[in-house]
Amino acid sequence: MKVPSFLGSKLPNRSADVPTTVTAIEDTLIRSCVAGDSDAWRAMHRRYYPVAVAFLRKLGARESDIEDACQEVFVELVRYLPTFRGQADLKTWLYRLCVTQARRVRSRSRTLRLIREHLQSDAAPEPTVPPATVTESTMVERLASTLDKMNEGDRLVFVLYEFEGLPGKQIAAIAECPEATVWRRLHYARRAFCDALGLAESEAAGNE
């Protein structure tokens, strides 16, 4: 997992130059898909499947769930693409579909986990393992754990901004919240990462 380089930086303004329509390539591809061109659908899948996989993973979908979640994303894409009016970037729309599926698989995984915990509640506790030396791999695990502990809104904003590089206005459209809420959630998410790394916010600010 890529470690974001935001520590100690000010919030850059990414609200400018937000795409408001699909590109010419996307427009042609969408029209061909809607017309029933099987080659176009294969091209659509090749173009956006890796995007969906990467985004679902960053949203916390388990590896065992990602394939099914991606299939559901593309089922929704096939079903609703004829209604797409090109008023937003196609990737933005894809992200929204992924958010819905990630929420569903997390809910399903949470239910299964609760069932397992209930069934194993009488089992003997495992011995405590001493903390390992902090290495790159343990740091990545710590960051992944921090993402898992974030609430859904903060995690979505953090992933879209720090990992996907989207501007605030586009994130607000995907998260369906005011842009001011985007920056507030990003602030809380960044603070959580500072805590996970054992840095005070004042220390991080000193890295500017």
N, C-alpha and C positions, 0 to 999 in steps of 0.2 A: 504494500500500500504506500503510495507517495505521501511523504510528510509535507504538509503545507508550509510555505515560507512566509506566513503572515506575521509571525511573532515580531512585535516591536514596530510594525508598520501601521500607517494610518489607513483608513478605509479609502481606497481609490475610487474615483467616480467612473463607474462603468455604465452609466445610464445613457450616454450618448451613443448615437449610431446603432440603435436597436433595430434589427430587421423587422419590418411590418408586413412584408409579403414574402411569399416563397420565391426562391431563386428560379431562373429560367430552366435549369436542369430539373429541379424538383417539380416544376409545373408540367413539363413534358412527361416526366415519369408518372406523375399522378394521373394525368389524362390518359396515358396508355394503360395504366393499371385499371382505371375505372372502365375503360373500353374492353377489358377482358384479355389484354395481352399477357400471356403467361411468361414470356421473356421479361417483360417489364416487372412483373411481380417477383421474379427471381432476382432481378437487379435491385428492387426495393429491399428484399430480404438481405442480400449481400451488403447493401449500403447501411442498413439500420440495425440489423441483428447485433453486430458487435457493440453498437452504441447502447442498445437496450440491455445487453448482458452486463456491460461495465457499470451502467447506471443502477441497475437492480442490485448489483453487488455492493455498490457504495451506499445504497439505501438500507443495507443490512439483510437482504435476502440470503438465505443459506444456499450453499452450493448445490445441495440436493434439490432445492426448490426452483433454482434459476431457470432450468430448461422448461419446466412446466409454465412458469410465470411468463417467459418469453413467448411461448406458444400462445398463451392467452392474450398477450399484448398484440400479437400479429393477427389473431382472430378478430380482436376489436378493431384493428387497423383495417382489415379487409371489410368488416361489416360497415364501418362508418366513413371510410375514405370517400365514397360518393357525396357525402354531405360536407366535406372539407371545402371551405370557401377561400382558402389562401390568405386569410386576414392575419395570420401569424406564421412564424417559421414552422415548418413541418416537424423539426426536431423538438420544438417547444411542445407541440401537440403530443409527440411520442413520449416525452417526459411525463406528461400528465397521465397517459395510459400506464406508464411504468409505476408512477406513484400509487395509483389505484391497486395494481397487482401486488406491489410490495407490501401494501397495507394488508391485503388479503392473506398473503403467505405468512406474514408475521403473526397475524391473528391466529391462523391455523397452527403455526409452530408453537405459539404461546399456549394454546389449548392442549396440544400434545405434551408439552413440557409439564404442565400442571398435572396431567393424568399420570405421567411417569413419576413425578415427585410424590404424588399421593400413594402410588403403588409401592414406592421405595421408602416411604416415610419411616418404616420400622427397621430399615437396614442400619447396620452399624456405621457410624461416621468414619470417613477416611482419615488417615493420619495427616497431620498438618505438614505441608512441604515448606522447607525454609525458602525465603525469597532468593531468586536467582540473581546473579550479577547482571547489571543492566547492560545489555548488548544491543546491537541494531535490531536483532530479531525480537528481543523482549520489549524494546521500545515500540516496534510496530504492533506487537500484541497489545501493549498498553494503550496505544492510540485507537486500535480497533475496538478495544473494550470501552474506551471513552465514547466512541461513536454509538456503541450499543446502548449506553446508559442515557444518551440524549433523548429528549422527547422528540416526537415525530417532526414537529415544525422546525425546531432548531437544527436537527440533522439534515432535513431537506435543504434548508437555506445554506447551511455550511457546505454541503456537498456540491450544490449547484454553483456556489460562488468560488470556493477554494479549489475544487477539483475540476469542475466543468468550465470555469472562467466566464460564467454568464453575468451580464450587467444586472443591476438591481431591478430595473423596470421589467426585464424579462423574467427574473426570478419571481417577482410579485405576481405576474400573470400565471406562472406555473403553480405557485403556492396558493393562489387565489386569496391574497391578502394585500393591504396597503404597502407601498414601498417603505414607509417608515417602519413598519413591522419587520420587514426584511432586515433592515440594519439593526434593529433591536435584537432580533433572534441571532444574528451573526455575532453581535457583541457577546451575548451569553455563551454561544458555542465556542467562541475563541477563548473566553475566560475559562471554560471547562478544559480546553486543551492546555492552557497555561498551568492549570492545577494538575493535570495528568503528567505534565513534564516536570513538575516541581518548581515552576517559575512563578514568581509574583508578577503581577501586571506591571509594576514599576520596573522590574528587572527587564521584562520584555521591551518596554518602552525605551529602555536605555540602549537597545540594539539598533535604533534608527540611525 
